[in-house]
Amino acid sequence: MTQDAKHVSLPTLVPPSDEFVRQANVSGMDAYREMYARSVDSTEEFWGQLAEQELHWFQRFEKPLDWNPPFAKWFVGGKLNVCYNCVDRHAMGGRGNKAAIIFEGEPGDQRTITYRELQRLVTRFASSLLELGMKTGDRAVIYMPMIPEAAIAMLGCARLGIPHSVVFGGFSAEALKARIQDLEASVVITTDGGWRRGKEIRLKDAVDEALRECPTVRHTVVYQRTGSEVKMEKGRDHWWHVLDESANENVAAVELDSEHPLFVLYTSGTTGKPKGILHTSAGYLLQSAMTTKWVLDLKEHDTYWCTADVGWVTGHSYVVYGPLAVGATTFMYEGAPDTPAFDRWWRLIDKYKISVLYTSPTAIRALIRQGDHWPERHDLTSLRLLGSVGEPINPAAWDWYYRVIGGSRCPIVDTWWQTETGAMLISPMPGATPLKPGSGTMPMPGIVAEIVDNHGKPVEDGREGFLILKKPWPSMLRTIWGDPERYQDQYWSRFPGYYFTGDAARKDKDGYFWVLGRVDDVMNVSGHRLSTMEIESALVKHPAVAEAAVVGKPHEITGQAVCCFVTLKKSATDVDKLGLELRQWVAHEIGAFARPEEIRFTDSLPKTRSGKIMRRLLREIVTSNTVAGDVTTLEDMNVLTSLASQHDED
Ligand code: PRX
């Protein structure tokens, strides 16, 4: 039985309590409506005013936007530094003794880093990078566990104008290599390892393997986290703490152009090659800061926890840049939710008196399964607001999150956004928007979203269509690293003049948006994007595989799971062992989180007459085990029948 099969009756509309409204950063629907109207009537002025008020500028910008579709420049002519905005201005402006980062490692080690201390650590790290000869414009890859040094490394790079690319620690050496190569990075910042479920994840070993084929990398900086033995290559590899011995604290934040690249984050697209999504400085910082205020409603005394890893965009915008830009206290936890027991998260909330929690439906579902007695052991009354991101939140997860974790007291902000959007674009404002469980509710200020049909025409309310965005926004991606044509093609060509999100959605008569999921060949596994093509390319690299087709299959916990249809070469032997081997192979090529749940061997794959694999049909097979859709273009119907029946025999 699926969790949603259990009876869950949800309220249709959940208005914020008077108490929440009274203290909210945006209070009441009229305030939202007024701000939204102003933001779309005079968008440039709206953002321009906020940029002036909310950010520290070394040099004021001349105009808010230069829009040469689909290429945007925000806050043209301005000079600022993201690190200065996130660290120095708070350290020197009255928040010096306030906790910037509170951290707990999986083994239980704890740290509290004040803004002043963060400034010291970041400056010293920037000094180490300078010592290694790094210059503004060089690129850094960061491959670290969830420890404060990951944030320090990001901020240290930002201080010098060294664009960073954080690669999630769950990615394999192969995936890391591809990203380093695409970015032509000069430095890799890593650790010996990190802790996950009591075991060490050996990151430096993976770096060593990747660097065999990365000639652009001149140096690595290795932070000692686990203390285990690692190989250090003389001249190339440097211990963080050794560099720190001669570091100094006189490294000024470089005055950078508004559009200076801040980071590149790789995400899956519809081809085998991940896309390097480029975000720049001022616009990204402004919108991640504003949405942190509007949606996460952070105040001076909040202790806020976003459970995302810094390797994903949520970790960038809502663990590091957004919260620090507004001078908040951000909590970081290194390890797994079930270590040493299933109440680790609830224990942390109780212990650190977390007041705002931002996590994903997949994590909620995994924790529901362990039973209510785990959270019930802890005092969760410090919580006042809950957030959700990554996929639509299903009724059972919403209900449990609201009742059991939030004590029916905390609004849930269901935030829709993407790696490409940089910040939340459709979301409730918790002190204004009455919630409808399962809906991301309404667009944020400045965001004009629409549901359109195949021809780009708005559909009627209540009808399903494609979600598009009609105006540029400050934290939008600027391009795909090294591939402006792909940028144009992927996002701006399907509906000329509009940004295509790749999502299907509908808007109800009250103007609430309901995002239904991807319409391209991108899966959403545990709230992480995975491309079917990327896994297919990994599979066909295996010597026994002739062809592969990958689809997402509904999964109770992870939302979708990876299901692969594989045809083997005639020469392949020992088919029994191959299933396991291919699952391992994908984990090696991409990372353990991409390991397929299921491999189905087949003699052939359903294809159109032009030879395109019909993934839609495979999706239907794994979802319902029948095929109801249009099959007139199928070349060989027999293929399909045998695929559908194979499952019954399993
Ligand atoms: O399909 C949407 C889904 O996640 C996609 C973006 O994935 P990624 O770039 O990895 O970023 C995830 C974290 C921002 C979207 O195209 N998605 C994200 N949030 C939601 C969502 N679907 C429904 N509701 C959401 N709140």
Residues whose N, C-alpha, C, O or C-beta is under 5 A from the ligand:
A	BS01	PRX	T314 S388 V389 G390 E391 P392 D414 T415 W416 W417 Q418 T419 E420 G440 T501 D503 V515 G517 R518 G527 H528 R529
